[in-house]
Amino acid sequence: MNTTELLSQIEAEISRLNQVRALLAGTSNGTRPAGRPVHKKRFMSAESREKIAAAQRKRWAKQKAAK
């Protein structure tokens, strides 16, 4: 086995070890942890926002009346 073949095999082994290390660390390519889902932002309808706001105003009025 000559030194060129030996160096080639060492480089290949280093590459494989780096891939295994990345998998164990939880990153596949350094962008985000592997296996973690990407959630889309949830949007609330205008009707739902108004219901929540009305309920909050009702709570504030009840608190203000108690004073």
CORLIN-V419658 format. One record per residue. N is the residue number from 1. SS is DSSP state (hx for helix, st for strand, lp for the rest). PHI is phi in whole degrees, -180 to 180 (* if undefined). D_CENTER is the distance of its C-alpha to the mean C-alpha in Angstrom with 1 decimal. Layout:
# CORLIN-V419658
n:N ss:SS phi:PHI d_center:D_CENTER
n:N ss:SS phi:PHI d_center:D_CENTER
This chain:
# CORLIN-V419658
n:1 ss:lp phi:* d_center:46.7
n:2 ss:lp phi:-90 d_center:46.7
n:3 ss:hx phi:-67 d_center:44.4
n:4 ss:hx phi:-65 d_center:42.7
n:5 ss:hx phi:-65 d_center:41.6
n:6 ss:hx phi:-62 d_center:40.6
n:7 ss:hx phi:-64 d_center:38.4
n:8 ss:hx phi:-62 d_center:36.8
n:9 ss:hx phi:-67 d_center:36.0
n:10 ss:hx phi:-65 d_center:34.6
n:11 ss:hx phi:-62 d_center:32.3
n:12 ss:hx phi:-64 d_center:31.1
n:13 ss:hx phi:-66 d_center:30.5
n:14 ss:hx phi:-62 d_center:28.5
n:15 ss:hx phi:-62 d_center:26.3
n:16 ss:hx phi:-62 d_center:25.8
n:17 ss:hx phi:-65 d_center:25.1
n:18 ss:hx phi:-64 d_center:22.5
n:19 ss:hx phi:-66 d_center:20.7
n:20 ss:hx phi:-64 d_center:20.9
n:21 ss:hx phi:-61 d_center:19.7
n:22 ss:hx phi:-63 d_center:16.5
n:23 ss:hx phi:-66 d_center:15.9
n:24 ss:hx phi:-69 d_center:16.8
n:25 ss:hx phi:-76 d_center:14.6
n:26 ss:lp phi:96 d_center:11.5
n:27 ss:st phi:-125 d_center:11.3
n:28 ss:lp phi:-91 d_center:13.2
n:29 ss:lp phi:-135 d_center:14.0
n:30 ss:lp phi:89 d_center:12.4
n:31 ss:lp phi:-86 d_center:9.9
n:32 ss:lp phi:-158 d_center:6.6
n:33 ss:st phi:-60 d_center:7.0
n:34 ss:lp phi:-71 d_center:9.2
n:35 ss:lp phi:83 d_center:9.2
n:36 ss:lp phi:-86 d_center:5.8
n:37 ss:lp phi:-72 d_center:6.5
n:38 ss:lp phi:-100 d_center:5.9
n:39 ss:lp phi:-94 d_center:7.8
n:40 ss:lp phi:-83 d_center:10.8
n:41 ss:lp phi:-69 d_center:12.4
n:42 ss:lp phi:-90 d_center:15.3
n:43 ss:lp phi:-114 d_center:18.7
n:44 ss:lp phi:-107 d_center:21.7
n:45 ss:lp phi:-70 d_center:25.2
n:46 ss:hx phi:-62 d_center:27.9
n:47 ss:hx phi:-64 d_center:29.8
n:48 ss:hx phi:-66 d_center:27.2
n:49 ss:hx phi:-61 d_center:26.8
n:50 ss:hx phi:-66 d_center:30.6
n:51 ss:hx phi:-63 d_center:30.9
n:52 ss:hx phi:-65 d_center:28.5
n:53 ss:hx phi:-65 d_center:30.4
n:54 ss:hx phi:-64 d_center:33.7
n:55 ss:hx phi:-64 d_center:32.8
n:56 ss:hx phi:-67 d_center:31.9
n:57 ss:hx phi:-62 d_center:35.1
n:58 ss:hx phi:-64 d_center:37.0
n:59 ss:hx phi:-64 d_center:35.5
n:60 ss:hx phi:-64 d_center:36.5
n:61 ss:hx phi:-64 d_center:40.0
n:62 ss:hx phi:-63 d_center:40.5
n:63 ss:hx phi:-67 d_center:39.6
n:64 ss:hx phi:-68 d_center:41.8
n:65 ss:hx phi:-68 d_center:44.7
n:66 ss:hx phi:-70 d_center:44.5
n:67 ss:lp phi:-81 d_center:45.3
